Amino acid sequence: MGILLTTQDAAAQQAGTAAGGGLFMVIYIVVIVAAMYFIMVRPQKKEQKRVAAMLAELAVGDAVLTSSGFYGTLIDITDDTVIVEFGNNKNCRIPMQKSAIVQIEKPDAE
């Protein structure tokens, strides 16, 4: 009976370490998911908020930089499009999406 008791104790000990290992695995997965959130998802959402705030501040007369690298001046703003005038030529006005604007420079109020 003493031998049987020790084999039962050994089996219980192995089951306990397996359960502890499973708990460690769950904690490990939670830590990895949390790290991925803080490394990938959170900065992306922060950048989206920054871009949305920038586009909300658009006003006629602002100097803008487009995603294609052209500098221009805003002439008209609608819901999802803008009309940008490029260069000194008053005939070069191009409609484009708001999402094509990557930078805004407000005119100096002097």
TORMAR-622069 format. One record per residue (C-alpha): x, y negated, z negated; residue in one letter. Coordinates in steps of 0.2 Angstrom, whole numbers, plus 5000, padded with zeros to 4 digits. Example, Ala and Ser with C-alpha at 12.3 -4.5 7.8 and 13.67 -1.06 7.14 Angstrom:
+------+------+------+------+
!   c1 !   c2 !   c3 ! type !
+------+------+------+------+
! 5062 ! 5022 ! 4961 !    A !
! 5068 ! 5005 ! 4964 !    S !
+------+------+------+------+
***
This chain:
+------+------+------+------+
!   c1 !   c2 !   c3 ! type !
+------+------+------+------+
! 5000 ! 5000 ! 5000 !    M !
! 5015 ! 4988 ! 4997 !    G !
! 5020 ! 4990 ! 5015 !    I !
! 5003 ! 4987 ! 5022 !    L !
! 5002 ! 4971 ! 5011 !    L !
! 5018 ! 4965 ! 5018 !    T !
! 5013 ! 4968 ! 5036 !    T !
! 4997 ! 4958 ! 5033 !    Q !
! 5007 ! 4944 ! 5025 !    D !
! 5019 ! 4944 ! 5040 !    A !
! 5004 ! 4943 ! 5052 !    A !
! 4996 ! 4929 ! 5042 !    A !
! 5012 ! 4920 ! 5042 !    Q !
! 5014 ! 4921 ! 5061 !    Q !
! 4996 ! 4915 ! 5063 !    A !
! 4999 ! 4900 ! 5052 !    G !
! 5014 ! 4895 ! 5062 !    T !
! 5004 ! 4897 ! 5078 !    A !
! 4991 ! 4886 ! 5071 !    A !
! 5004 ! 4873 ! 5066 !    G !
! 5012 ! 4874 ! 5083 !    G !
! 4995 ! 4871 ! 5091 !    G !
! 4992 ! 4856 ! 5080 !    L !
! 5009 ! 4850 ! 5085 !    F !
! 5005 ! 4852 ! 5104 !    M !
! 4989 ! 4842 ! 5102 !    V !
! 4998 ! 4828 ! 5093 !    I !
! 5011 ! 4828 ! 5106 !    Y !
! 4998 ! 4827 ! 5120 !    I !
! 4990 ! 4812 ! 5111 !    V !
! 5006 ! 4803 ! 5109 !    V !
! 5010 ! 4805 ! 5128 !    I !
! 4993 ! 4799 ! 5133 !    V !
! 4995 ! 4784 ! 5122 !    A !
! 5012 ! 4780 ! 5129 !    A !
! 5005 ! 4781 ! 5147 !    M !
! 4991 ! 4769 ! 5142 !    Y !
! 5003 ! 4756 ! 5135 !    F !
! 5016 ! 4758 ! 5149 !    I !
! 5004 ! 4759 ! 5164 !    M !
! 4986 ! 4754 ! 5161 !    V !
! 4987 ! 4740 ! 5149 !    R !
! 5000 ! 4729 ! 5159 !    P !
! 4989 ! 4732 ! 5175 !    Q !
! 4973 ! 4726 ! 5167 !    K !
! 4983 ! 4711 ! 5160 !    K !
! 4989 ! 4706 ! 5177 !    E !
! 4971 ! 4708 ! 5184 !    Q !
! 4965 ! 4696 ! 5171 !    K !
! 4979 ! 4684 ! 5175 !    R !
! 4975 ! 4684 ! 5194 !    V !
! 4956 ! 4682 ! 5191 !    A !
! 4959 ! 4667 ! 5180 !    A !
! 4971 ! 4660 ! 5193 !    M !
! 4958 ! 4662 ! 5207 !    L !
! 4944 ! 4655 ! 5195 !    A !
! 4954 ! 4639 ! 5194 !    E !
! 4955 ! 4636 ! 5213 !    L !
! 4950 ! 4618 ! 5218 !    A !
! 4950 ! 4609 ! 5235 !    V !
! 4966 ! 4600 ! 5238 !    G !
! 4977 ! 4613 ! 5229 !    D !
! 4993 ! 4619 ! 5237 !    A !
! 4993 ! 4638 ! 5238 !    V !
! 5005 ! 4652 ! 5243 !    L !
! 4997 ! 4666 ! 5253 !    T !
! 5002 ! 4684 ! 5252 !    S !
! 5010 ! 4683 ! 5269 !    S !
! 5022 ! 4669 ! 5263 !    G !
! 5013 ! 4654 ! 5271 !    F !
! 5011 ! 4638 ! 5261 !    Y !
! 4995 ! 4628 ! 5264 !    G !
! 4982 ! 4617 ! 5256 !    T !
! 4964 ! 4622 ! 5252 !    L !
! 4951 ! 4613 ! 5262 !    I !
! 4935 ! 4623 ! 5257 !    D !
! 4931 ! 4637 ! 5244 !    I !
! 4916 ! 4649 ! 5245 !    T !
! 4912 ! 4665 ! 5235 !    D !
! 4925 ! 4676 ! 5242 !    D !
! 4934 ! 4666 ! 5256 !    T !
! 4944 ! 4650 ! 5257 !    V !
! 4949 ! 4639 ! 5271 !    I !
! 4967 ! 4635 ! 5271 !    V !
! 4976 ! 4621 ! 5281 !    E !
! 4994 ! 4625 ! 5286 !    F !
! 5007 ! 4612 ! 5290 !    G !
! 5004 ! 4594 ! 5295 !    N !
! 4993 ! 4599 ! 5310 !    N !
! 4975 ! 4596 ! 5305 !    K !
! 4969 ! 4608 ! 5318 !    N !
! 4977 ! 4623 ! 5310 !    C !
! 4964 ! 4629 ! 5297 !    R !
! 4962 ! 4647 ! 5294 !    I !
! 4949 ! 4656 ! 5284 !    P !
! 4955 ! 4670 ! 5272 !    M !
! 4950 ! 4680 ! 5257 !    Q !
! 4954 ! 4673 ! 5240 !    K !
! 4963 ! 4689 ! 5236 !    S !
! 4977 ! 4683 ! 5249 !    A !
! 4982 ! 4669 ! 5237 !    I !
! 4996 ! 4673 ! 5226 !    V !
! 5001 ! 4657 ! 5219 !    Q !
! 4993 ! 4640 ! 5216 !    I !
! 5002 ! 4623 ! 5213 !    E !
! 4990 ! 4609 ! 5207 !    K !
! 4993 ! 4592 ! 5214 !    P !
! 5002 ! 4579 ! 5202 !    D !
! 4989 ! 4567 ! 5195 !    A !
! 5000 ! 4552 ! 5195 !    E !
+------+------+------+------+
***
